[in-house]
Amino acid sequence: MLKVVSTEKALEIIREEFSHIKAQTETVILSESIGRTLGDDILSEENIPAFNRSTVDGFAVRAKDTYGSSESVPSQLEITGEILMGEKAEAKLGEGECIRISTGGMIPENADSVVMVEHTDCTFPPVCLILKAVSPFENVTKKGDDTRKGDVVFKKGKVISSREAGVLASLGRSKVPVASKPRVGIISTGDEIVSIEGKVPFGKIRDINTHILSALINELGCIPKEYGIIRDNYDDIYNSVKKAVSENDIVLISGGSSAGARDMTAEIIGTLGELYLHGIAMKPGKPTIVGRIDQKAVFGLPGHPAAAYFVTLRLVKPLIDTILGRNSTDRAVTGRLTQNISSNHGREELLCVKFTADGVTPVFGKSGIISLLSESDGYIIIDRNCEGLKQGDEVHVILWN
């Protein structure tokens, strides 16, 4: 019999027993940092922008020289020069003067605002008629408005996207400190498992788990290492687990986790290290195993692909996030159910759903049906203390992407 614990208890055990696993920091070039997790805080070494600059094409002015200006009673200023984008502003602005300036141009000394060209009339140069008053620093980006020298721009644990890459480029960061990717070993066990290549012999099934778990681990920012298909032989599984533990930070063993005669995963983990739990009050995923060997986290996953996938998301992903020092990266939206859903009281249930014109619709099927994942948009978690959900109930949908 499995000694089942709640999902919350399983997560607590994982947090406590594997808190010592931390990612090292390495440096990569900016173009290779996308999707990676920052290994250190990023501080600005300069003010951005480094000078006051115009946000419009127009005329740099002293705001007080424009007060009271209107189309009927314009102010008259003398045009004393021009500043193009990329040029250093050498001139000083005197009383009653203005300087033509391009978008992005450096604001000259004594100027504090820019009048848009649309609000001027320069029919009779060097006189410029100001048709609208401006306030101090109107149409101006001030020095350090974006980032000030010494500011923490991004904190350690931030996942870098194309948006962060743009900011890092503005800071002159061609190289970025990131958390090293954890290595995750993947072992698929079972006499019934065969390669995905070629025709499947009668009574056999293709090795889905190696490939779906490897792809998921890659998406989670880790390096998967596949150990192939291992037959239901104690010594073969034992040696494969021992090798995988020596080469990875985390090991996933799919299959061989139910309480059956040929299920040796729990025994092998207990022999090589320490077994923390065997059985979780979760559907799918009840026969899940968690243990530790040589300070490495080892998970025994159900053989059904969808169940193995869900357990990896629910238990392994939080551990990976902790190792990398990043916050949970789940994307979720809310919606209302289109029908009633029954659930077994006492165990957490993960259910695939899709969005329809009417709302959130369950995608029903057994844990072994892998097409459920591709047919759905995400999944909901039904609390173990809940006996079901009703049509119209608002639910929290965790999206696949």
N, C-alpha and C positions, 0 to 999 in steps of 0.2 A: 504493500500500500504506500502511495505517495503521501508524505507529510506536507500538505499544502499550506502555503503562507499567502498573505495578501500581496498585491502588486506594490503597495506602499512599503510593506515590510521588506520585500525583495530589493526595492530601490534604496532603502535605508541601509541594508546589508552591503550593497554594492558601493554606496558612498563611503561607508566606514572602512570596509576592508581594502578598498583600492585607492584611498586618498593619497597614497604614496606615489602613484604613477603620475608623473608630470612630463610634459613635452619639453625637450630642449629648444633652444632658439638658434635659428640659422638665418643667414642673410641671402636674399635672392634679388634679382633685378626686378624693377617695377613691373615689367610686362609679364613676369611669371608669378606675381603676387596675388593675382585675381583669384578669389575663392579661398585664399589662405587666411589664417588668423594671426593678428599682430602679436609678436612675442614681447614687445616692449611698448611703453608709451611713446607717442610721436610728439615732440615739442617743436615749435616753430623757432628757427634760428634768426628770423628777420621779420620786419613788419611787412604785411601784405595788404594793400599796396604799399610800396615804399615811399610814396609821395601822394599828396592830394591830387586827384585827377578828375577831369570832366566826364560826366556820363552822357553828354549830348554835344552836338555841334552848336556853336554859338559864340558868346563873348564873355570872357572872364571879367568880372566887375567887383567893385566893393558894394555890398548889398545896400549900404546906406545911401549910395549915390543913385539908387533906383526907387527909393521910397516915394510913393505918390504917383509913380508913372502909370500912364494909361494911354489908350489909343487917341483919346481926345487931348490929353496933356502929357506928351511924352517927355522923358528926360533926354538931354543931349549930352553925349559923351564923345570924347575924341578917341579915334582908333589909332593906337600907337604901335601896332605890330601884329604878328601872328605866331601861334605856337602849334606845330604839327605833332601828331602822335609820334612818340619816340624821341622827340627833341627835349633837351633840357631847357627849362624856362630861365633865361638869364635876366630878363627885364623885371623891373619893379613897377608896380602899378601906382600911379599917382592919383590925386583927387581929380575927379571928373574925367578919368581915362578908362578905356577898355581895351582888351586885346582879343583878337579873333582866335578861337581855339577849336580843335577837332575833338571828337569823342575819344577819350583815353588820354588826352593831352595833359601835361603837367600844369597845375594851377600856379601862376606866377606869384611872387612875393607880394603881400598886401591885398591880393584878391581873396575873396572868401565865397564867391558864388559864380554861377554861370547863367546867363540869360539865353534861352533857346533862340536859335536863329529865326524861328517862326515869329518870335515876339520882338523883332527888331526891323528897322528900316534904314538901309545904308545907301539910299539913292544919291545922297550928296556927300561922298567921302571927303575928308576924313571924319565927318560927323556921323555918328550912329544914334539913331533915335530908339530909345527903349520904350516899348509899348506896354510892358507889364512889369510890375515890381517883383523882385525876388527877395527871399529871406536868407539869412546867413547859412551857407553850406547847401543851399538848394542846388540840385543838379551836380553835386560834388560827392565823390567817394573819398572819405578822409583817410589819411595815412593810418594803417593798422585797422581799418574798419573790418577787413576780412579776418585777419589774424595778426595778433601782436607778438612781438618777440618774447619768447619764454612761455607762451600759452601752450597748454596741452591740447593739441588738435584732435588726436584720437587716443583713446585709452587701450592699454593692453587687453587683448581678447576681442577686439573689433574685427569682424570679418570684412575683408577688403573686396569691394565691388568696383565696377567701372567708375562709379561716382567718387569713391574714396581715392581711386587712382588719379583722378583729375586734381584733387586737392594735394596729393602727395607730389604730383608733378609741379604744381604751383610753388611748393616748398623747396623744390630742387632735389627731391629725394629720388635718385636714380636707383638706389638700393634700399631694400626694406627688411627690417627684422621680423621674421615670422616664426611661429611655432612649428617645430618639425612634425611631419606627418606620422602619427602612430602606425605601426605595422600590425596588420590583422591577418592571422592565419585562418584558412578556411578548409575544413575537412568534411567530406561527404561520405557517410557510411551506409552500407546496406548491400546485401547480395542481389537485391532486385534492381540496383542502379546500374545503368550503362551510359556510355558516352552519348553526347547529343548528336554525334555524326552517324550517318547510316541508318539502316532500317532497324527498328526495335524488335528484338526477339519476343515471342509470345510470353506474357507473364512478367516482362521487365518494364521499367520506366526510365526515361531519360533523366540525366543528372541536371535537374533544374536548379537545385539549391546552390551549387558551386557558382553558377553564373549570375543568378539573381542577387545572391549575397555579395559577391565580388563587385557587382555594379553598384549596389547600395553602399557598400563600404567606400567605394571610390567617391560617390556623391557626398558622403559624410566627411570627406577631406582626409581620408586615410589611404594607406597603401595596402591593397589586398595581396595575399600570397596564397595561391591555390596548391593544395596537396593531393588533388585528384580523388578518385573513388577508392575507398578502403572497404574491403570485404568484412563481413561479420566474423572476424577472427580476433580473439583477444590480443594475441601478440602483435598482429598487424596494426590494430588500433592503438595499442599501447605505444608502440615504436613511433607511429605517426604523430601522436599527441606529444610525446617527449621531444621529437624533432621540432614540431611547430612551436612549442613553448620556448625552445632555445633560440628561435629566430624571430619571435614576434612579441608585441606588448599585450595583445589580446588574441585568444584562440576561440574560434567558433566551430563546434562539432555538430553537424546536423544529422538526425537519425539516431537510433539507439538510445533514446531517452525515456521511452515508456517503461512501465514496470512489468516487462515481459522477460521470458527466459533468455532471450538473446541480447538483452539490453545491458551492455557492459560499460557504457560511458561513465555513469556515476561511480562504478567500482574502480575504474581506471583513474579517474580524477582523485578519488579518495586514497588510492594507493600511492600515486605520485605526489599528492599534496594534501589539500584539505577541502572537504565538501561542505558548502555552506547551506545549500538548500536543494531539494528535489521535489518540485511541484509548486505551482503558482495558481492562485484562484483567478485565472484569466482564461477567457475564451476568444480566440484560439490561443494555445500555448501552455496548457496545464502541465505537461510533463517536463517543463524547462528545468535545467540544472545550472547551478552557479557554484564555482569553486575556485581555488587558487593553487597554482603550481609554480614554485620558484619565483614568488612575488608577481606572477602574471595572472591576469584574469582569464578564466576559462568558462565558456558557456556551452552547455549542451542544449541544442535547439530541437524542436520537433522535426520529424521528417517531412511533414506536409509543407510545401513551399510557402504558401500564404501564411501559415502559422509561424514558420521560421522567420519570415519577413517581418511580421508584426512584432514578434518578440525582440528582434534586433532593433526595431524602431523604439519600442517601449522601454527596453532595459539597456541595450548596448549603446544606443545613441547618447543618452544622458551621461554615460561614462566617458564617451569620446569627447563630448562637450566639456566635461570637467577636466580631462587630461589636457585639452587644448586651451583651457582657460576662457572659453567663450560662453556667452549666454545661449539659452535655448534658441534654435533657429526655426522653430515651427511657425508656419504661416497658417492662420486660421481665420474663418469668417463665421458668422452666425446665419441661421436660416430656420425655417419652420418645416416640421415633418409633414409629409403628404399622407401618412398612414400610421396606424398603431404599430408598435414594436413590442413584442413580449421578450422578457429576459429572465434568466435564472437568478433568483436572489442569492447572494453570497459569493458571487464571482464577477469580476469586471469583464465586460464584453466589448470587443472592438468590432465595429461593423462598417463595411464599405458602403459609401453612399455616393450618389451623383446628383447634380443640380438639374432640375427640369423646370418647365414653365410654371409648374404649380408649387415648387419649393424643393426641399431636400428629400430625395427618394432613396430608400434602402436598396442595396444590391445584394440579394440573398444568395446563399450557396454554402457548400461545406468548405472547411478550412483547406482541403486539398485542391480546390478548384482555383488555379492560378489566374484564370482569365478575369476573376473578380477584380483584381488589382488594376488591370488595364481598362476595364469597363467603368471604373469609378473615378470620381474627382478627388476623393479623400476618404476620411473615415471619422466616425464619432466614437467616443468612449462612454459606455453606459456604466454608471457607478455600480459597484457590487452590492450596495444597499438598495438599489432600485429594482423593482419588479417589472419594469417596462416603461415605455414612453407612449404618449398619446398623440394622435393626429393634431397638428397645430402647435405642439410644444416647440419652443425655441431650442435649438441644439448648436453646439460648438463644433464646427467641421474643421478638422485638421487637414490641410491641403497637401497633396503629393508634391506639388511644385510651387 
